[in-house]
Amino acid sequence: MTTIDQFEARYREQVREILDRLQQAGLVSSQLEATMANIGQSVQQLSQEVEQFLAEQRGQSDA
C-alpha cells in the first residue's frame, strides 16, 4: 500500500524528470534553430557565388 508521502515523493520525482526533459528539449531546439540559420546562410552564400560565376561565364561568352 502506498502512503501519501510515497505518492508525493513519486509525483515530485516524475515532475522533476519531466521538467528536466523539457529543458533539454528547449536546448536542443535552440541548437537546431541556430544550425538551421547557419545552413540557410551557407545556402544563400553558395547561391550568390553560383549566380556570380554564371554571370561571369555569360559575360565571357558574350565577348
Phi and psi restraints in degrees (value plus and minus 20) as a CYANA .aco file:
   2 THR   PHI    -110.2   -70.2
   2 THR   PSI     110.2   150.2
   3 THR   PHI    -104.8   -64.8
   3 THR   PSI     144.2   184.2
   4 ILE   PHI     -81.9   -41.9
   4 ILE   PSI     -54.7   -14.7
   5 ASP   PHI     -86.7   -46.7
   5 ASP   PSI     -61.0   -21.0
   6 GLN   PHI     -85.6   -45.6
   6 GLN   PSI     -62.5   -22.5
   7 PHE   PHI     -80.7   -40.7
   7 PHE   PSI     -66.0   -26.0
   8 GLU   PHI     -83.9   -43.9
   8 GLU   PSI     -61.8   -21.8
   9 ALA   PHI     -83.6   -43.6
   9 ALA   PSI     -63.3   -23.3
  10 ARG   PHI     -84.9   -44.9
  10 ARG   PSI     -62.1   -22.1
  11 TYR   PHI     -80.3   -40.3
  11 TYR   PSI     -68.4   -28.4
  12 ARG   PHI     -83.1   -43.1
  12 ARG   PSI     -60.7   -20.7
  13 GLU   PHI     -84.5   -44.5
  13 GLU   PSI     -62.9   -22.9
  14 GLN   PHI     -85.9   -45.9
  14 GLN   PSI     -60.8   -20.8
  15 VAL   PHI     -83.5   -43.5
  15 VAL   PSI     -62.3   -22.3
  16 ARG   PHI     -80.5   -40.5
  16 ARG   PSI     -64.6   -24.6
  17 GLU   PHI     -83.4   -43.4
  17 GLU   PSI     -62.5   -22.5
  18 ILE   PHI     -82.9   -42.9
  18 ILE   PSI     -64.2   -24.2
  19 LEU   PHI     -85.2   -45.2
  19 LEU   PSI     -57.5   -17.5
  20 ASP   PHI     -82.5   -42.5
  20 ASP   PSI     -64.6   -24.6
  21 ARG   PHI     -85.2   -45.2
  21 ARG   PSI     -57.7   -17.7
  22 LEU   PHI     -83.7   -43.7
  22 LEU   PSI     -62.3   -22.3
  23 GLN   PHI     -83.2   -43.2
  23 GLN   PSI     -63.3   -23.3
  24 GLN   PHI     -81.6   -41.6
  24 GLN   PSI     -61.8   -21.8
  25 ALA   PHI     -83.0   -43.0
  25 ALA   PSI     -58.4   -18.4
  26 GLY   PHI     -83.2   -43.2
  26 GLY   PSI     -61.6   -21.6
  27 LEU   PHI     -84.9   -44.9
  27 LEU   PSI     -64.3   -24.3
  28 VAL   PHI     -82.2   -42.2
  28 VAL   PSI     -60.9   -20.9
  29 SER   PHI     -81.5   -41.5
  29 SER   PSI     -62.4   -22.4
  30 SER   PHI     -83.9   -43.9
  30 SER   PSI     -62.3   -22.3
  31 GLN   PHI     -84.5   -44.5
  31 GLN   PSI     -61.3   -21.3
  32 LEU   PHI     -83.8   -43.8
  32 LEU   PSI     -62.2   -22.2
  33 GLU   PHI     -81.3   -41.3
  33 GLU   PSI     -64.1   -24.1
  34 ALA   PHI     -84.6   -44.6
  34 ALA   PSI     -61.2   -21.2
  35 THR   PHI     -83.7   -43.7
  35 THR   PSI     -63.1   -23.1
  36 MET   PHI     -84.5   -44.5
  36 MET   PSI     -59.4   -19.4
  37 ALA   PHI     -83.8   -43.8
  37 ALA   PSI     -61.3   -21.3
  38 ASN   PHI     -83.3   -43.3
  38 ASN   PSI     -64.1   -24.1
  39 ILE   PHI     -82.9   -42.9
  39 ILE   PSI     -62.2   -22.2
  40 GLY   PHI     -79.3   -39.3
  40 GLY   PSI     -62.4   -22.4
  41 GLN   PHI     -84.8   -44.8
  41 GLN   PSI     -59.7   -19.7
  42 SER   PHI     -83.9   -43.9
  42 SER   PSI     -62.8   -22.8
  43 VAL   PHI     -84.6   -44.6
  43 VAL   PSI     -61.7   -21.7
  44 GLN   PHI     -83.1   -43.1
  44 GLN   PSI     -64.3   -24.3
  45 GLN   PHI     -83.3   -43.3
  45 GLN   PSI     -64.4   -24.4
  46 LEU   PHI     -81.7   -41.7
  46 LEU   PSI     -62.5   -22.5
  47 SER   PHI     -80.5   -40.5
  47 SER   PSI     -63.5   -23.5
  48 GLN   PHI     -83.2   -43.2
  48 GLN   PSI     -61.5   -21.5
  49 GLU   PHI     -83.9   -43.9
  49 GLU   PSI     -61.8   -21.8
  50 VAL   PHI     -85.3   -45.3
  50 VAL   PSI     -63.6   -23.6
  51 GLU   PHI     -80.7   -40.7
  51 GLU   PSI     -61.8   -21.8
  52 GLN   PHI     -84.7   -44.7
  52 GLN   PSI     -63.7   -23.7
  53 PHE   PHI     -81.4   -41.4
  53 PHE   PSI     -65.9   -25.9
  54 LEU   PHI     -82.9   -42.9
  54 LEU   PSI     -60.5   -20.5
  55 ALA   PHI     -84.0   -44.0
  55 ALA   PSI     -60.9   -20.9
  56 GLU   PHI     -84.0   -44.0
  56 GLU   PSI     -62.5   -22.5
  57 GLN   PHI     -84.8   -44.8
  57 GLN   PSI     -60.1   -20.1
  58 ARG   PHI     -85.4   -45.4
  58 ARG   PSI     -58.6   -18.6
  59 GLY   PHI     -84.5   -44.5
  59 GLY   PSI     -58.2   -18.2
  60 GLN   PHI     -91.0   -51.0
  60 GLN   PSI     -56.6   -16.6
  61 SER   PHI     -94.9   -54.9
  61 SER   PSI     -42.7    -2.7
  62 ASP   PHI     -98.8   -58.8
  62 ASP   PSI     -40.5    -0.5
